Structure formats: C-alpha cells, structure tokens
Amino acid sequence: GIDLDAAGRVSGNGFYYLLGDIARLHEAVLAYARDFMIDKGFTYVIPPFMIHGNVVQGVMSFPEMDAMMYKIEGEDLYLIGTSEHSMIGRFIDQTIDGAKLPLTLTSYSPCFRKEKGAHGIEERGVYRIHQFEKQEMIVVCKPEDSMKWYDNLWHNSVELFRSLEIPVRQLECCSGDLADLKVKSCDIEAWSPRQQKYFEVCSCSNLGDAQARRLRIRYKDENGKTQLAHTLNNTCVAPPRMLIAFLENHLQADGSVTIPAVLQPYMGGKSVLIPKDKK
C-alpha cells in the first residue's frame, strides 16, 4: 500500500496534510491541468474565493446552498464550494457582445464544503473533505452551442485523465439524479484497482439558461436582440480525490509510484517515486 508518511496525515482537527513527494505531486497535477486547458484555448483565471449572497442564490438552489456553503458570520459573504460560482457570478447583470461568445475559462481555487449528508466508509479520508483544491472549466455560450460545448468539456476530462494513464469512463446522469438547475450532466469515473470499481473524479454540467436567468447574464445576437446566455462547467482535476486514482493506478509491487511522461516536467524530471524505506 501507500506509505502514509509519504502521502499525508489527517490531523486531530479533521483536516488533511499532504507531505513530501505527494504534496509535490498534488501541485504538479494542478499545474499540468492548467497548461492542458490553456493549450485547449481556455483563458486561465484565479477568481475570488468568496462571493456575495446574490451570486450564491443565482448559481445554485437553496438545498444545494444549505448542504454546501460556509457563510462568513456577520457579512454577506460565502466561501466558494467551487470556482464555477465566482466565475459565473463575474457576469452578473452583464450584456455580452454575442460576437465574443463563447467565453472559455479555466480557473484554479481552493474549495470549501460542508458536505452535509456525506456518509459511508468509502467517503472517509481524502475522498470527501471540507477543503480541497480544484482546476475547473467554465463556458458561457449561445444556446445553440451549449450541447456541443457540453460534449467538448467532458471529452477534455477523459483526454486529460487518459494522458495521465488513468483508466476512466463517462457516465450519463439520469434526469431524476439532476440537481435543480441542470439540463444535462455526466460524471467521469476513474478505475480503482483497490475497490475493483469506478468512482467519480469529475462532474460535467450544462445549466442551460438557469443561472443566466437568475443572474441576468445576456448577450446581443446578430440581429441586436437581447438573449439569455447558457452556462456550463466541468471539473478538470480535483486533488486530493484524483490522487487516489493516480496513486492506485501507478502503484507498483515494490511500493514505488510511476510518473507518466506528461507529468515528469512538473515533478523535476522524476519518473518514479520511491518510498523512504526503499531508498
């Protein structure tokens, strides 16, 4: 198995610390995902990590807000659960020139979540935690283009994970499993050799005009008519959860962990991580 002294520890207060090579791997994966999305033509953004209440109410339903968001006491501010929230909120009350659509953005942020109702042995440890980091994809586009962008976004995730030599599959969500504002959604699931099953590492959603309607995000079409835009989002990578898939799929019998070629430049040229007791 993975040496916890190399991988990280859960402190007494329930927060997770990443150490040594695994901490470096965490940052390498985020940097690789950033450059992967920039190469796809997306603009890199570091957004605000707090948002006002009117943005929260525009990007999600109340049950989602109650289950996820941490409110800052005494202020009209919430810690973001995902950078999608602050990125979409950026366009509140804007009328965008239709010629500038689509807007394709990729954002880095820490994420803070209550995770109410998250229970079960397989959601302990680093799988579901209150604080983590994420690289996200966001698109604001015309209605006629949103389904094409939906397919593009989830294909990006599949390509990214497979470039890291992690087996993945796409799983379409049924209508009864969709959150209130979603038109269509799917999960990208990675193979877990330990559990001998797939588990979720990315979630891709087409929100249609739901967020745009609440936040009044519009654009001028070629006839000068004002229309509601469509918004989409997708996880690029979200360590440390994706590190579970990475470590399990690259773990060798001797306890070492191989580093795929695309990630080696972000790891100082290392091609393998070797446990301390093996050095």
C-alpha positions, 0 to 999 in steps of 0.5 A: 500500500501507500506509505502514509508518511509519504502521502499525508496525515489527517490531523486531530482537527479533521483536516488533511496534510499532504507531505513530501513527494505527494504534496509535490505531486498534488501541485504538479497535477494542478499545474499540468491541468492548467497548461492542458486547458490553456493549450485547449484555448481556455483563458486561465483565471484565479477568481475570488474565493468568496462571493456575495449572497446574490451570486450564491442564490443565482448559481445554485438552489437553496438545498444545494446552498444549505448542504454546501456553503460556509457563510462568513458570520456577520457579512454577506459573504460565502466561501466558494464550494467551487470556482464555477460560482465566482466565475459565473457570478463575474457576469452578473447583470452583464450584456455580452457582445454575442460576437465574443461568445463563447467565453472559455475559462479555466480557473484554479481555487481552493474549495470549501464544503460542508458536505452535509449528508456525506456518509459511508466508509468509502467517503472517509479520508481524502475522498470527501473533505471540507477543503480541497483544491480544484482546476475547473472549466467554465463556458458561457455560450449561445444556446445553440452551442451549449450541447456541443460545448457540453460534449467538448468539456467532458471529452477534455476530462477523459483526454486529460485523465487518459494522458495521465494513464488513468483508466476512466469512463463517462457516465450519463446522469439520469434526469431524476439524479439532476440537481435543480438547475441542470439540463444535462450532466455526466460524471467521469469515473476513474478505475480503482484497482483497490475497490475493483470499481469506478468512482467519480473524479469529475462532474460535467454540467450544462445549466442551460439558461438557469443561472443566466436567468437568475443572474441576468447574464445576456448577450446581443445576437446578430440581429441586436436582440437581447438573449439569455446566455447558457452556462456550463462547467466541468471539473478538470482535476480535483486533488486530493480525490484524483490522487487516489486514482493516480496513486492506485493506478501507478502503484507498483509491487515494490511500493514505488509510484510511476510518473507518466511522461506528461507529468515528469516536467512538473515533478523535476524530471522524476519518473518514479517515486520511491518510498523512504524505506526503499531508498 
